[in-house]
Amino acid sequence: MNAAISECRPTTEQITGVIESVTFYQDESGSLFWRSKISARGSPMRRISCSLAVLLLAGLAQAQQSASPVSHSINVETRLLPPPQATVSVTGVSISEQLDGPDWWNDHATFHSIYSHGEVPNVAMTNRDGTVAFKTTLTAPNLDRIRVTDAAATKDGGAVATATVVDKMGKPTSFVAQLDNSGTVIRQITTFPFMAEMTCPADDGTVWVFGWDFSENHGPHVPYAILRHYSFMQGLLKVALDWTAIGNSVLFGHYVTGGTAVACTARKAWIYYGARSQFIAYDEETNSFRTYRVQIPDGSPDDLGVSGFARTATGDFYASLNDGSEAWLGLYWLNLHDGVAEWIAVDAPGNFENGIRIFGSSGDDIVYARVAWQWPKELEFSAMPPKMPSKFLLHADHRHGESHPQPSF
């Protein structure tokens, strides 16, 4: 799953991909930037990772990370994040391999290629000790091009990945694949005409996917289900209500300002949708949605968006937030109350030098790095005890004069 994040620079040049348009930006010095996607999953939920500023489309000659922004002077107001208790190297996969990641879930980091012709590895995974578990290439018969939209580690040490492919005759299809711990595809479900953009593996071996319908019978104003639940043994298990149950337009978009993320358990799923400032809880047993209005922190920029997202084992949601200028970078906890999803500061705000970005979760640990958009060399683990949210509420209470109970899921 992936999701677009808010753009950071004026558009001066656009290049369109085949299956889904991809917008590139070029500054006055000739540096290229592209707007990427972020995702989240898990029960605990793993991160929505922002793609780094690297060029992934084949045929373009140069790629580089985004230029460092102008230095900002912002005082760090909140330091409630516990010190890291562990670290892990993620240098087993390098930026030169043009893979999006890392995404931390089930004690592994996964990486995937946004676009290729199947000539290079497009899914990779590293172990808890930083060693490479596998680098593999998803492909299809008579392949012309493939777009791996998401990948996540599973509880048994394997992975799941979603992809859309186009063959040499121009015919598209899409699938979700189950990989073993060597990267070999052991099962595969065709989801076409449903195009999966984000995937979330549940602990029971099933998988949730979030995306859009490519069939001729659907358009931007025709309702269809954007959230679907699959079993690799039984096929399609559940189709959620169509998007009209949530709003008046389809949730998924190619460019989603503010970020999008998906989390799940075996029977529930959550969607963070920044473009409409919504946090949505879905209950499969009742086939119903509950929608919360997202409230950004007081005094924060209007274009504040999510660069990383995680759900811990105790059911708490955390995110790293940033604005378009990259001056506001911090870690927040999501306080759900009275129909509102309110961001409460945990470690914020920071600038490019002391910013923070979430890459996932491990039990009650959040997994992060002290970087903004750079490729991280290592990830840090900090335990978030069950009573930690009370400290966040206490801090918010001192600042705002009120606090609210957290609903259970």
PAMARFI-378187 format. One record per residue (C-alpha): residue in three letters; chain; x, y, z. Coordinates in steps of 0.5 Angstrom, whole numbers, padded with zeros to 4 digits, always signed. Layout:
N
+---------+--------+-------+-------+-------+
: residuo : cadena :    xx :    yy :    zz :
+---------+--------+-------+-------+-------+
:     ALA :      A :     X :     Y :     Z :
...
+---------+--------+-------+-------+-------+
//
This chain:
409
+---------+--------+-------+-------+-------+
: residuo : cadena :    xx :    yy :    zz :
+---------+--------+-------+-------+-------+
:     MET :      A : +0000 : +0000 : +0000 :
:     ASN :      A : +0002 : +0005 : -0002 :
:     ALA :      A : +0000 : +0013 : -0001 :
:     ALA :      A : +0002 : +0019 : -0004 :
:     ILE :      A : +0005 : +0024 : +0000 :
:     SER :      A : +0005 : +0032 : +0000 :
:     GLU :      A : +0010 : +0035 : -0005 :
:     CYS :      A : +0015 : +0039 : -0003 :
:     ARG :      A : +0017 : +0043 : -0009 :
:     PRO :      A : +0014 : +0047 : -0014 :
:     THR :      A : +0013 : +0043 : -0021 :
:     THR :      A : +0017 : +0045 : -0027 :
:     GLU :      A : +0017 : +0038 : -0030 :
:     GLN :      A : +0013 : +0032 : -0031 :
:     ILE :      A : +0014 : +0025 : -0033 :
:     THR :      A : +0008 : +0020 : -0034 :
:     GLY :      A : +0009 : +0013 : -0032 :
:     VAL :      A : +0005 : +0007 : -0036 :
:     ILE :      A : +0001 : +0005 : -0030 :
:     GLU :      A : +0000 : +0010 : -0026 :
:     SER :      A : +0003 : +0017 : -0027 :
:     VAL :      A : +0009 : +0019 : -0023 :
:     THR :      A : +0011 : +0027 : -0022 :
:     PHE :      A : +0018 : +0029 : -0022 :
:     TYR :      A : +0021 : +0036 : -0020 :
:     GLN :      A : +0027 : +0039 : -0022 :
:     ASP :      A : +0030 : +0045 : -0018 :
:     GLU :      A : +0034 : +0051 : -0021 :
:     SER :      A : +0041 : +0047 : -0020 :
:     GLY :      A : +0038 : +0041 : -0024 :
:     SER :      A : +0037 : +0036 : -0018 :
:     LEU :      A : +0031 : +0031 : -0019 :
:     PHE :      A : +0026 : +0030 : -0014 :
:     TRP :      A : +0020 : +0025 : -0014 :
:     ARG :      A : +0013 : +0025 : -0010 :
:     SER :      A : +0013 : +0018 : -0007 :
:     LYS :      A : +0008 : +0014 : -0003 :
:     ILE :      A : +0008 : +0012 : +0004 :
:     SER :      A : +0005 : +0006 : +0007 :
:     ALA :      A : +0003 : +0002 : +0014 :
:     ARG :      A : +0001 : -0004 : +0016 :
:     GLY :      A : +0001 : -0009 : +0022 :
:     SER :      A : -0003 : -0011 : +0028 :
:     PRO :      A : +0002 : -0008 : +0031 :
:     MET :      A : +0002 : -0003 : +0025 :
:     ARG :      A : +0008 : -0002 : +0021 :
:     ARG :      A : +0011 : +0004 : +0018 :
:     ILE :      A : +0008 : +0008 : +0012 :
:     SER :      A : +0015 : +0010 : +0010 :
:     CYS :      A : +0016 : +0016 : +0005 :
:     SER :      A : +0020 : +0014 : -0001 :
:     LEU :      A : +0027 : +0017 : -0001 :
:     ALA :      A : +0029 : +0022 : -0006 :
:     VAL :      A : +0031 : +0017 : -0011 :
:     LEU :      A : +0030 : +0016 : -0019 :
:     LEU :      A : +0027 : +0010 : -0020 :
:     LEU :      A : +0024 : +0010 : -0027 :
:     ALA :      A : +0028 : +0006 : -0032 :
:     GLY :      A : +0031 : +0010 : -0038 :
:     LEU :      A : +0033 : +0017 : -0034 :
:     ALA :      A : +0040 : +0018 : -0033 :
:     GLN :      A : +0041 : +0021 : -0027 :
:     ALA :      A : +0038 : +0020 : -0020 :
:     GLN :      A : +0040 : +0024 : -0013 :
:     GLN :      A : +0037 : +0025 : -0006 :
:     SER :      A : +0034 : +0032 : -0005 :
:     ALA :      A : +0038 : +0038 : -0003 :
:     SER :      A : +0039 : +0040 : +0004 :
:     PRO :      A : +0034 : +0045 : +0006 :
:     VAL :      A : +0035 : +0052 : +0009 :
:     SER :      A : +0037 : +0051 : +0016 :
:     HIS :      A : +0031 : +0053 : +0021 :
:     SER :      A : +0032 : +0055 : +0028 :
:     ILE :      A : +0026 : +0051 : +0032 :
:     ASN :      A : +0026 : +0050 : +0039 :
:     VAL :      A : +0025 : +0043 : +0041 :
:     GLU :      A : +0019 : +0043 : +0046 :
:     THR :      A : +0018 : +0036 : +0047 :
:     ARG :      A : +0022 : +0030 : +0049 :
:     LEU :      A : +0018 : +0024 : +0052 :
:     LEU :      A : +0021 : +0019 : +0047 :
:     PRO :      A : +0024 : +0014 : +0051 :
:     PRO :      A : +0032 : +0013 : +0050 :
:     PRO :      A : +0033 : +0007 : +0044 :
:     GLN :      A : +0034 : +0000 : +0047 :
:     ALA :      A : +0037 : -0003 : +0041 :
:     THR :      A : +0039 : -0001 : +0034 :
:     VAL :      A : +0039 : -0005 : +0027 :
:     SER :      A : +0043 : -0004 : +0021 :
:     VAL :      A : +0040 : -0003 : +0014 :
:     THR :      A : +0046 : -0002 : +0010 :
:     GLY :      A : +0045 : -0009 : +0007 :
:     VAL :      A : +0040 : -0006 : +0002 :
:     SER :      A : +0044 : +0000 : -0001 :
:     ILE :      A : +0041 : +0007 : -0005 :
:     SER :      A : +0044 : +0005 : -0011 :
:     GLU :      A : +0039 : -0001 : -0012 :
:     GLN :      A : +0033 : +0004 : -0013 :
:     LEU :      A : +0029 : +0000 : -0008 :
:     ASP :      A : +0023 : +0004 : -0003 :
:     GLY :      A : +0024 : +0002 : +0004 :
:     PRO :      A : +0026 : +0000 : +0009 :
:     ASP :      A : +0019 : -0002 : +0012 :
:     TRP :      A : +0020 : -0005 : +0019 :
:     TRP :      A : +0015 : -0011 : +0021 :
:     ASN :      A : +0015 : -0018 : +0024 :
:     ASP :      A : +0022 : -0016 : +0026 :
:     HIS :      A : +0025 : -0016 : +0019 :
:     ALA :      A : +0026 : -0010 : +0014 :
:     THR :      A : +0023 : -0010 : +0007 :
:     PHE :      A : +0024 : -0006 : +0001 :
:     HIS :      A : +0021 : -0006 : -0006 :
:     SER :      A : +0022 : -0003 : -0013 :
:     ILE :      A : +0016 : +0002 : -0015 :
:     TYR :      A : +0018 : +0001 : -0023 :
:     SER :      A : +0022 : -0004 : -0027 :
:     HIS :      A : +0022 : -0009 : -0033 :
:     GLY :      A : +0024 : -0015 : -0028 :
:     GLU :      A : +0031 : -0014 : -0030 :
:     VAL :      A : +0033 : -0013 : -0023 :
:     PRO :      A : +0031 : -0015 : -0016 :
:     ASN :      A : +0025 : -0012 : -0014 :
:     VAL :      A : +0023 : -0014 : -0007 :
:     ALA :      A : +0029 : -0015 : -0001 :
:     MET :      A : +0028 : -0017 : +0006 :
:     THR :      A : +0033 : -0016 : +0012 :
:     ASN :      A : +0034 : -0020 : +0018 :
:     ARG :      A : +0033 : -0017 : +0025 :
:     ASP :      A : +0041 : -0017 : +0026 :
:     GLY :      A : +0042 : -0013 : +0019 :
:     THR :      A : +0044 : -0019 : +0015 :
:     VAL :      A : +0040 : -0020 : +0008 :
:     ALA :      A : +0035 : -0025 : +0008 :
:     PHE :      A : +0033 : -0025 : +0001 :
:     LYS :      A : +0033 : -0021 : -0006 :
:     THR :      A : +0028 : -0023 : -0011 :
:     THR :      A : +0025 : -0021 : -0017 :
:     LEU :      A : +0017 : -0022 : -0018 :
:     THR :      A : +0016 : -0023 : -0025 :
:     ALA :      A : +0010 : -0025 : -0030 :
:     PRO :      A : +0010 : -0029 : -0037 :
:     ASN :      A : +0011 : -0025 : -0043 :
:     LEU :      A : +0013 : -0019 : -0038 :
:     ASP :      A : +0014 : -0012 : -0041 :
:     ARG :      A : +0014 : -0008 : -0034 :
:     ILE :      A : +0012 : -0009 : -0027 :
:     ARG :      A : +0011 : -0004 : -0021 :
:     VAL :      A : +0011 : -0007 : -0014 :
:     THR :      A : +0007 : -0003 : -0010 :
:     ASP :      A : +0008 : -0005 : -0003 :
:     ALA :      A : +0012 : -0011 : +0001 :
:     ALA :      A : +0011 : -0013 : +0008 :
:     ALA :      A : +0014 : -0019 : +0012 :
:     THR :      A : +0010 : -0024 : +0015 :
:     LYS :      A : +0010 : -0027 : +0022 :
:     ASP :      A : +0013 : -0034 : +0019 :
:     GLY :      A : +0019 : -0030 : +0017 :
:     GLY :      A : +0017 : -0029 : +0009 :
:     ALA :      A : +0013 : -0024 : +0006 :
:     VAL :      A : +0007 : -0021 : +0002 :
:     ALA :      A : +0008 : -0017 : -0004 :
:     THR :      A : +0003 : -0013 : -0009 :
:     ALA :      A : +0004 : -0012 : -0016 :
:     THR :      A : +0001 : -0009 : -0022 :
:     VAL :      A : +0004 : -0012 : -0029 :
:     VAL :      A : +0003 : -0010 : -0036 :
:     ASP :      A : +0005 : -0015 : -0041 :
:     LYS :      A : +0008 : -0014 : -0048 :
:     MET :      A : +0002 : -0014 : -0051 :
:     GLY :      A : +0000 : -0008 : -0047 :
:     LYS :      A : -0005 : -0012 : -0042 :
:     PRO :      A : -0005 : -0011 : -0035 :
:     THR :      A : -0006 : -0015 : -0029 :
:     SER :      A : -0005 : -0015 : -0022 :
:     PHE :      A : -0004 : -0020 : -0016 :
:     VAL :      A : -0002 : -0021 : -0009 :
:     ALA :      A : +0004 : -0026 : -0008 :
:     GLN :      A : +0006 : -0030 : -0002 :
:     LEU :      A : +0014 : -0031 : -0001 :
:     ASP :      A : +0018 : -0036 : +0003 :
:     ASN :      A : +0024 : -0034 : +0007 :
:     SER :      A : +0028 : -0035 : +0001 :
:     GLY :      A : +0024 : -0030 : -0003 :
:     THR :      A : +0021 : -0035 : -0007 :
:     VAL :      A : +0013 : -0034 : -0009 :
:     ILE :      A : +0009 : -0040 : -0006 :
:     ARG :      A : +0002 : -0037 : -0007 :
:     GLN :      A : -0001 : -0032 : -0011 :
:     ILE :      A : -0008 : -0029 : -0012 :
:     THR :      A : -0010 : -0025 : -0018 :
:     THR :      A : -0014 : -0019 : -0016 :
:     PHE :      A : -0015 : -0015 : -0022 :
:     PRO :      A : -0019 : -0011 : -0024 :
:     PHE :      A : -0017 : -0009 : -0017 :
:     MET :      A : -0010 : -0006 : -0017 :
:     ALA :      A : -0007 : -0006 : -0010 :
:     GLU :      A : -0003 : +0000 : -0007 :
:     MET :      A : -0002 : -0002 : +0000 :
:     THR :      A : -0002 : -0009 : +0003 :
:     CYS :      A : -0003 : -0011 : +0011 :
:     PRO :      A : -0001 : -0018 : +0013 :
:     ALA :      A : -0005 : -0021 : +0019 :
:     ASP :      A : -0002 : -0025 : +0024 :
:     ASP :      A : -0007 : -0031 : +0022 :
:     GLY :      A : -0004 : -0031 : +0015 :
:     THR :      A : -0009 : -0027 : +0011 :
:     VAL :      A : -0008 : -0021 : +0008 :
:     TRP :      A : -0011 : -0014 : +0007 :
:     VAL :      A : -0011 : -0010 : +0001 :
:     PHE :      A : -0013 : -0003 : -0001 :
:     GLY :      A : -0013 : +0000 : -0008 :
:     TRP :      A : -0017 : +0002 : -0013 :
:     ASP :      A : -0022 : -0001 : -0019 :
:     PHE :      A : -0019 : -0001 : -0026 :
:     SER :      A : -0025 : -0004 : -0029 :
:     GLU :      A : -0029 : -0001 : -0035 :
:     ASN :      A : -0035 : -0001 : -0030 :
:     HIS :      A : -0032 : +0004 : -0025 :
:     GLY :      A : -0030 : +0011 : -0025 :
:     PRO :      A : -0028 : +0017 : -0021 :
:     HIS :      A : -0036 : +0018 : -0019 :
:     VAL :      A : -0038 : +0010 : -0019 :
:     PRO :      A : -0038 : +0007 : -0012 :
:     TYR :      A : -0033 : +0001 : -0011 :
:     ALA :      A : -0030 : -0003 : -0005 :
:     ILE :      A : -0023 : +0000 : -0004 :
:     LEU :      A : -0021 : -0005 : +0002 :
:     ARG :      A : -0021 : -0012 : +0001 :
:     HIS :      A : -0019 : -0018 : +0005 :
:     TYR :      A : -0016 : -0024 : +0002 :
:     SER :      A : -0014 : -0031 : +0004 :
:     PHE :      A : -0008 : -0035 : +0000 :
:     MET :      A : -0012 : -0041 : +0001 :
:     GLN :      A : -0019 : -0039 : +0000 :
:     GLY :      A : -0019 : -0033 : -0004 :
:     LEU :      A : -0023 : -0027 : -0003 :
:     LEU :      A : -0026 : -0027 : +0004 :
:     LYS :      A : -0029 : -0020 : +0005 :
:     VAL :      A : -0030 : -0014 : +0001 :
:     ALA :      A : -0031 : -0008 : +0005 :
:     LEU :      A : -0037 : -0003 : +0004 :
:     ASP :      A : -0036 : +0002 : -0002 :
:     TRP :      A : -0032 : +0009 : -0001 :
:     THR :      A : -0039 : +0012 : -0001 :
:     ALA :      A : -0040 : +0010 : +0006 :
:     ILE :      A : -0034 : +0014 : +0008 :
:     GLY :      A : -0034 : +0020 : +0004 :
:     ASN :      A : -0037 : +0023 : -0003 :
:     SER :      A : -0030 : +0021 : -0007 :
:     VAL :      A : -0026 : +0015 : -0008 :
:     LEU :      A : -0021 : +0015 : -0002 :
:     PHE :      A : -0015 : +0013 : -0006 :
:     GLY :      A : -0011 : +0018 : -0011 :
:     HIS :      A : -0005 : +0018 : -0015 :
:     TYR :      A : -0003 : +0024 : -0011 :
:     VAL :      A : -0005 : +0024 : -0004 :
:     THR :      A : -0003 : +0030 : +0000 :
:     GLY :      A : -0002 : +0029 : +0008 :
:     GLY :      A : -0001 : +0021 : +0007 :
:     THR :      A : -0005 : +0015 : +0007 :
:     ALA :      A : -0003 : +0009 : +0011 :
:     VAL :      A : -0007 : +0002 : +0013 :
:     ALA :      A : -0006 : -0002 : +0019 :
:     CYS :      A : -0010 : -0009 : +0021 :
:     THR :      A : -0011 : -0015 : +0025 :
:     ALA :      A : -0015 : -0021 : +0023 :
:     ARG :      A : -0022 : -0018 : +0023 :
:     LYS :      A : -0020 : -0010 : +0023 :
:     ALA :      A : -0017 : -0005 : +0019 :
:     TRP :      A : -0015 : +0002 : +0020 :
:     ILE :      A : -0014 : +0007 : +0015 :
:     TYR :      A : -0011 : +0014 : +0016 :
:     TYR :      A : -0013 : +0019 : +0010 :
:     GLY :      A : -0009 : +0025 : +0010 :
:     ALA :      A : -0012 : +0029 : +0004 :
:     ARG :      A : -0019 : +0029 : +0007 :
:     SER :      A : -0016 : +0029 : +0015 :
:     GLN :      A : -0020 : +0023 : +0017 :
:     PHE :      A : -0018 : +0017 : +0021 :
:     ILE :      A : -0022 : +0011 : +0019 :
:     ALA :      A : -0023 : +0004 : +0023 :
:     TYR :      A : -0026 : -0002 : +0020 :
:     ASP :      A : -0030 : -0007 : +0023 :
:     GLU :      A : -0030 : -0014 : +0019 :
:     GLU :      A : -0035 : -0017 : +0023 :
:     THR :      A : -0040 : -0011 : +0023 :
:     ASN :      A : -0038 : -0009 : +0016 :
:     SER :      A : -0038 : -0002 : +0019 :
:     PHE :      A : -0033 : +0004 : +0019 :
:     ARG :      A : -0032 : +0009 : +0024 :
:     THR :      A : -0029 : +0016 : +0022 :
:     TYR :      A : -0025 : +0021 : +0026 :
:     ARG :      A : -0023 : +0028 : +0024 :
:     VAL :      A : -0016 : +0029 : +0024 :
:     GLN :      A : -0014 : +0035 : +0028 :
:     ILE :      A : -0006 : +0037 : +0027 :
:     PRO :      A : -0002 : +0040 : +0033 :
:     ASP :      A : -0003 : +0047 : +0035 :
:     GLY :      A : +0001 : +0052 : +0031 :
:     SER :      A : +0003 : +0047 : +0026 :
:     PRO :      A : +0004 : +0049 : +0019 :
:     ASP :      A : -0002 : +0048 : +0015 :
:     ASP :      A : +0001 : +0043 : +0010 :
:     LEU :      A : +0003 : +0038 : +0015 :
:     GLY :      A : +0003 : +0031 : +0013 :
:     VAL :      A : +0005 : +0024 : +0015 :
:     SER :      A : +0012 : +0021 : +0013 :
:     GLY :      A : +0012 : +0015 : +0017 :
:     PHE :      A : +0006 : +0011 : +0021 :
:     ALA :      A : +0006 : +0005 : +0026 :
:     ARG :      A : +0001 : +0001 : +0031 :
:     THR :      A : +0004 : -0002 : +0037 :
:     ALA :      A : +0002 : -0009 : +0040 :
:     THR :      A : -0002 : -0005 : +0045 :
:     GLY :      A : -0006 : -0001 : +0040 :
:     ASP :      A : -0003 : +0006 : +0040 :
:     PHE :      A : -0002 : +0009 : +0034 :
:     TYR :      A : +0004 : +0014 : +0032 :
:     ALA :      A : +0007 : +0018 : +0026 :
:     SER :      A : +0013 : +0022 : +0024 :
:     LEU :      A : +0010 : +0029 : +0021 :
:     ASN :      A : +0013 : +0034 : +0017 :
:     ASP :      A : +0011 : +0040 : +0013 :
:     GLY :      A : +0013 : +0042 : +0006 :
:     SER :      A : +0019 : +0046 : +0008 :
:     GLU :      A : +0022 : +0040 : +0012 :
:     ALA :      A : +0023 : +0045 : +0018 :
:     TRP :      A : +0017 : +0042 : +0022 :
:     LEU :      A : +0019 : +0034 : +0024 :
:     GLY :      A : +0017 : +0031 : +0030 :
:     LEU :      A : +0014 : +0025 : +0033 :
:     TYR :      A : +0007 : +0024 : +0035 :
:     TRP :      A : +0002 : +0020 : +0038 :
:     LEU :      A : -0006 : +0019 : +0036 :
:     ASN :      A : -0011 : +0021 : +0041 :
:     LEU :      A : -0018 : +0018 : +0039 :
:     HIS :      A : -0024 : +0021 : +0043 :
:     ASP :      A : -0030 : +0024 : +0041 :
:     GLY :      A : -0030 : +0023 : +0034 :
:     VAL :      A : -0023 : +0026 : +0033 :
:     ALA :      A : -0016 : +0024 : +0032 :
:     GLU :      A : -0012 : +0029 : +0035 :
:     TRP :      A : -0004 : +0029 : +0034 :
:     ILE :      A : +0000 : +0029 : +0041 :
:     ALA :      A : +0007 : +0031 : +0041 :
:     VAL :      A : +0012 : +0026 : +0043 :
:     ASP :      A : +0018 : +0029 : +0041 :
:     ALA :      A : +0017 : +0035 : +0037 :
:     PRO :      A : +0018 : +0039 : +0033 :
:     GLY :      A : +0025 : +0039 : +0030 :
:     ASN :      A : +0029 : +0041 : +0024 :
:     PHE :      A : +0033 : +0037 : +0019 :
:     GLU :      A : +0039 : +0036 : +0023 :
:     ASN :      A : +0035 : +0033 : +0029 :
:     GLY :      A : +0028 : +0031 : +0026 :
:     ILE :      A : +0025 : +0024 : +0026 :
:     ARG :      A : +0022 : +0019 : +0022 :
:     ILE :      A : +0018 : +0012 : +0024 :
:     PHE :      A : +0019 : +0006 : +0020 :
:     GLY :      A : +0015 : +0001 : +0023 :
:     SER :      A : +0014 : -0002 : +0030 :
:     SER :      A : +0016 : -0009 : +0034 :
:     GLY :      A : +0011 : -0011 : +0039 :
:     ASP :      A : +0011 : -0004 : +0044 :
:     ASP :      A : +0017 : -0001 : +0041 :
:     ILE :      A : +0017 : +0004 : +0035 :
:     VAL :      A : +0022 : +0003 : +0030 :
:     TYR :      A : +0025 : +0010 : +0028 :
:     ALA :      A : +0031 : +0014 : +0025 :
:     ARG :      A : +0034 : +0021 : +0027 :
:     VAL :      A : +0033 : +0023 : +0019 :
:     ALA :      A : +0028 : +0027 : +0015 :
:     TRP :      A : +0028 : +0024 : +0008 :
:     GLN :      A : +0035 : +0021 : +0008 :
:     TRP :      A : +0037 : +0014 : +0007 :
:     PRO :      A : +0038 : +0011 : +0014 :
:     LYS :      A : +0044 : +0007 : +0016 :
:     GLU :      A : +0041 : +0004 : +0022 :
:     LEU :      A : +0034 : +0004 : +0026 :
:     GLU :      A : +0033 : +0005 : +0033 :
:     PHE :      A : +0028 : +0001 : +0038 :
:     SER :      A : +0024 : +0005 : +0043 :
:     ALA :      A : +0019 : +0002 : +0048 :
:     MET :      A : +0013 : +0005 : +0049 :
:     PRO :      A : +0010 : +0002 : +0055 :
:     PRO :      A : +0002 : +0002 : +0056 :
:     LYS :      A : +0002 : +0007 : +0061 :
:     MET :      A : +0006 : +0012 : +0056 :
:     PRO :      A : +0000 : +0015 : +0053 :
:     SER :      A : -0002 : +0018 : +0060 :
:     LYS :      A : +0004 : +0022 : +0060 :
:     PHE :      A : +0002 : +0025 : +0053 :
:     LEU :      A : -0005 : +0027 : +0055 :
:     LEU :      A : -0002 : +0030 : +0062 :
:     HIS :      A : +0003 : +0034 : +0057 :
:     ALA :      A : -0003 : +0036 : +0053 :
:     ASP :      A : -0007 : +0037 : +0059 :
:     HIS :      A : -0002 : +0042 : +0062 :
:     ARG :      A : -0002 : +0046 : +0055 :
:     HIS :      A : -0009 : +0046 : +0053 :
:     GLY :      A : -0013 : +0045 : +0060 :
:     GLU :      A : -0016 : +0038 : +0058 :
:     SER :      A : -0015 : +0031 : +0056 :
:     HIS :      A : -0020 : +0025 : +0054 :
:     PRO :      A : -0020 : +0018 : +0055 :
:     GLN :      A : -0018 : +0013 : +0049 :
:     PRO :      A : -0023 : +0009 : +0046 :
:     SER :      A : -0021 : +0001 : +0045 :
:     PHE :      A : -0021 : -0002 : +0039 :
+---------+--------+-------+-------+-------+
//
